[in-house]
Amino acid sequence: MRQHRTLFRLFGSLLLVVAAGISSVAAAPAPSDRPASPTPTPRSLGDVVPVPASVRPGGSPYTITPFTWIGVVASSGQARAARAVGSYLAGILRPSTGYALPVVPDLGLGPGGGVRLRLGTGPGDRGLGDEGYRLESGRTGVTITAYRPAGLFHGVQTLRQLLPAAVEKSGRQSGPWTVAGGTITDTPRYAYRSAMLDVSRHFFTVGQVKRYIDQLALYKINTLHLHLSDDQGWRIAIDSWPRLATYGGSTQVGGGAGGYYTKAQYRELVAYAASRHLEVVPEIDMPGHTNAALASYAELNCDGVAPPLYTGTQVGFSSLCVPKAVTYDFVDDVVRELAALTPGRYLHIGGDETHATSHEDYVTFMERAQAVVEKYGKTVVGWHELTGARPVEGAVAQYWGRDRTSAAVREQVAAAAKSGTRLVLSPADRVYLDMKYDPSTVLGQTWAGYIEVDRAYDWDPATYLAASGVPAGAILGVEAPVWTETLSTSDHLETMTFPRLQGVAELGWSPAETHDWSAFKARLAAQGPRMTALGIDYYRSPLVPWPAE
């Protein structure tokens, strides 16, 4: 009986492939008397952002046709995750190609060849690690091999970029959909490649955050840091302290309506990010940047008086009351509920710009807050000021200093790194994506200086703090934050993020020896039509030779 069911499934797969061909041919445009335009040359295998670790061009290209299928090969334990990547790929390709592209077990079926997604278990496959992949393209198809589903997903992002930019459009395009022949073998330089979105200064809806997640995934970003609380707004529902969201989240910079995520909405965001192989790192900033919480609950203030809600942009004026016992009830409740909602490893507790907190109180608070995070099974992340306290074993400090940050601060960070604290690098004058590009930029700020595209790209995480004594092995990865004092729409966010985000993504993924501004800006220019096809209103930097669109 089992054999009969298997044969039936095989026959069904064949019918799907044939149906794909018939439906696509039937819908094909009528022939034209005009001479056919020359077939465009396939995009070079190395014309990808981030640039792959190894590229070996050669052999025949493969063209996706009405008969192409997407075949999935995986062990039973990983079959669902692999098939999800196949379905994701089909969802990208179907609208623009008009092809059915059935997702089937890889049985070598169909006259048109296919795109194979393979989770391998051999020694060569294990060497790809958790996120690496191998892409092989030839006359009979494209095969993406990985050891883990995240690697398959990253391989799919490379495949997208090897196809014409029109593949990203939502309506049917003319093609052809050709991938150059050869092999890419690719693994990331750093395990932590992140972008931060501040939803506290201005609130962004679930739909807006999902759109941002999709954009980040194209460039192999694997972490989304959500800045969920600040002076201007509290953005996550906490059952034990309900006014944090309903009152503390009721406004934003400039006095707009604000907003917050229900627990169900936050879970939805976490699950959506996971489907794109991004891990969400939630941040509750404390003991400073807490006016929204202080306004919501008077007892969190040392004088017992709640301040008014704040809609300005100044920093450093607020602080939880460190000596009060209720402060640590608050911290325990918030961390407990947030940790339960967050399957990822990390929980960010902020700790920056605590000008209203004495150093002694800061050290006391951070020690107790870190213990709470550990109590609920999460790894502590804090801004680099954490290194001025006593980071717990395994903690991560996020460095946001600048080129001109004092030697004393850098040495403090280096001492913590030498003692085992890992670092995520977010130098404000390099990768803070809310900084203006130049004096003509309408949006953004200037306190860290102007950041053109070349400045965001042209630095090396491994050596950035080396002169201060930070060992290269202490660098966990890189993160590009975007603060939203002046950004209130998705268009605002995208204009400031792109194309600087691609540079940070390449710093996090690609080998150090591939780092070259001249080569990068040429590959970045080729991303322009792709971003346009995706509806991204990116900044047309004059430093980049964008093609006419």
Disulfide bonds with the S-S distance in Angstrom:
Cys302-Cys321 2.01
